[in-house]
């Protein structure tokens, strides 16, 4: 079970890198658009996050369900903004995606680490 958890954590991190990297790659561009990296990264984050929570619960490990729920809400909003902005992504939607993506990473790192101490 530990191997499966580690594989999904690895894929989850790749999804995070794709989402944040794909978003930040166009920060200097005048016109913002939804890139394939953003779309696929957000989808990967959603699927692997749900699988990870299930695997961790099944393995009897402690999971902060409140943090997992907030992270789920963030990625659902990000995906909604990505879907709605497929044709034309407004600056506000773009910066919301960037902000929520970075907040999601910070939440995962700082809140999860603080609860394990």
C-alpha positions, -999 to 999 in steps of 0.1 A, spaced: 0 0 0 29 23 8 42 20 -28 8 30 -42 6 60 -19 41 71 -30 33 67 -67 1 88 -63 20 115 -43 45 116 -71 18 120 -97 0 145 -75 32 166 -73 36 164 -111 1 177 -115 8 206 -91 40 215 -110 20 215 -143 -8 236 -129 14 262 -112 41 262 -139 16 264 -168 -1 293 -150 31 312 -142 46 307 -176 22 333 -191 24 359 -162 40 384 -186 18 377 -215 -8 404 -223 -36 381 -232 -41 351 -208 -53 317 -220 -59 283 -206 -30 261 -215 -30 223 -217 -6 222 -188 -31 241 -166 -60 220 -176 -42 186 -173 -25 197 -141 -57 206 -124 -74 174 -135 -44 154 -123 -46 172 -89 -83 164 -85 -81 127 -94 -49 119 -75 -59 140 -45 -92 120 -42 -73 87 -46 -47 97 -21 -73 106 6 -89 72 0 -56 53 1 -45 71 33 -78 63 50 -77 27 39 -41 24 52 -52 37 86 -32 69 84 -43 102 99 -58 125 73 -68 161 80 -102 160 63 -108 197 68 -76 205 48 -85 179 22 -120 194 18 -106 229 14 -80 217 -11 -108 199 -30 -129 231 -30 -99 250 -44 -92 226 -72 -129 224 -82 -130 262 -84 -98 262 -104 -112 236 -128 -145 256 -131 -125 287 -140 -104 267 -165 -135 253 -182 -153 286 -183 -121 303 -196 -114 278 -224 -121 304 -252 -112 336 -234 -96 338 -200 -101 371 -182 -72 386 -162 -93 382 -130 -99 345 -137 -63 340 -145 -51 356 -113 -77 336 -93 -63 304 -108 -27 314 -99 -37 325 -64 -57 295 -56 -30 272 -70 -4 288 -48 -27 288 -18 -34 251 -24 4 243 -23 9 265 8 -21 248 25 -7 213 18 27 222 30 22 244 60 -11 231 75 -3 194 69 32 198 83 19 217 114 -6 189 122 21 162 120 43 179 147 
